[in-house]
Amino acid sequence: MSVFQYKAVDKTGYGVDGTMEANDVSHLDQLLGEVGYWLIEAKPVLRGKSKNSDAKVKVSRRELVELSSAMSALLDAGVTIIDALNTMSAETDNDGLRAALEDITVNIEAGSTLSDAMERHPNIFSKQITNLVKAGEFSGNLSVSFSEVMRHLEWVDDLVADLKQVSIYPAMVLFAVGIFVLLLFGFVVPTFAELLAQLEMKLPLVTRLVMSTGDFVRDYWLALIALPVSLFISYLGARRYSYDFALAADKFKFRIAIVGDILRMIALSRLAHNMSMLMRAGVAMQQALNLSRGIVGNLAVAEAIKDAEIAVTDGQTVSSAFRRYP
């Protein structure tokens, strides 16, 4: 089957855009007709391209928390998935999220599962969310899965807030110190250097070094600003194209004083939270490890998790695999 991106209308003339699997355009027209839509336009989605049209859609984490909370309450009250999705698409103020929910509804009515329909919108619903929903489909308790999604998103919100609070003060101090040093050596020191030169005094070595530094900063201040920017861009490029470099860099981060301990705690917190969340939702240990590997934010930790995943497959314990990475 192929994936088609389509435009359709219902009997009231209301338009809907989305994606759906079908054998061909005629089959797509038939599937949409069965759920009360008339096909207007359809084109196949190329392999390797995104299966959705929400690349530019912005959905906040708070909106997803509200959606998950409402879906959990509605499903727990016995409302069907279709009715719950229709209710949420009618209530949301975000046009992009509404379009995604309408597309999910159409795909479910055409025979798709909720998790598969949500996977067509990866820019809105992350892999963690869709896998929690999939676990709820297997266990038959979607309301619990949406509760787990809500707790997960709230945890991410708290973590981001804590990181901002921890990092904003050092960032402001470093920025202020950087500006002060540039002003000092770029303007103040050269001014004093001119005065001392007029006096024709023999200056101490330290003073001469400071004056030379001031001249250097004044002459090459643009290069001094461009250098860290270019180094940062080079670092991002090296990480993107060299896995070995990225792995070595992530291992080195843990050796940085103070910062390394904070980064390690963040990575382990993500691992513990996601493992707990996935296993509560009924996901098997091996799959939970696999899903957690991509969200810890550090390749060194991800390698340890991959080792644990292989160990579990071979019948070993997770603890024995983790012990190899003290």
C-alpha positions, 0 to 999 in steps of 0.5 A: 500500500502507498501513502497519499496526502489528500484534500477532502470535504464532508457533506457540509462542505467542510474541508480536511487535509491529511494522509492515508494508506491506500492501494491507489487513488480509487481505493483512497476515494472509496475509503474516504467515501465510507466515512463520509468524505469526498476526495478533492485532491490526492498525491502520493507521499515519496518514500523518505519524505514526511508523511504529514503536512504539519512540519510548520505546525507549532503545538506547545507542551501545555496544549499536549498536556491539556489534550492528554488530560482531556482524552484520559477523562473522556475515555475513562468516562466511556466516550469512544475514541472517535467522539473524544477526538471530535470533541478535542478537535472542536475545542482546541484553538490551535488550527494545526492541532485541530487539523492533525486530530481531524486527520487522525479521526479520518484514518481511524474511521478508515481502519487505522489504529490510534497509534499508527494515525498519530505516528503520521504526525511526528512533529506533534506527537513524539515517539514516546507519546505514540508508544505509550498509546500503542501500549494502551491499545495492547493492554486495552486501557487507553485512558491510563496511557493518556494519563501517563502521557500527561505525567510525562509531559508535565515532568518534561516541563518541570525539567526544562524549567529547572534547567533554565533556572540553573543555567540562566544565572551563569550565562548572564555572568559569563556574558557580562564578564565577556563584555567587560573584558572586551571593553577593558582591553579594547578601550580602557587599556589602549587609552592608558597605554597612550598616556604611558607612552607619552611619559616615556617611562620604562614599564614592567613586564606585566604592564607591557603584556597587558598593553600588548593584549589590549592592542591585540583585542582592539585590532582583532576584536571581530575575530575574537567574536567570530572564533567561538561562533565558528568553533561552535558551528564546527562542533555541531557539524562534526557531531552530525557527520561523525558518530565517533566524534559525538560519542567522544564529546559526550564522554568528555562532558562527564569529566568537566567539573561540576557541569559533568555531574549535572549532565550525568544526573539529567541523563539518568533522570531521563532514563529512569523516568522514561523506563518507569513510565513505559513499563507502567504502561505495559511496555516490555523491558527490551522495548522500553530500553530501546525507546529510552535510548534515544531520549537520554541526550547523551551517546555515552549513556545511550551506548550503555543502554544499548548494551543492556538491551542486548544483555536482556535479549541474551537472558542477562539482567539489566543490572549486570549490564549497567555495572559495566558502566560505573 
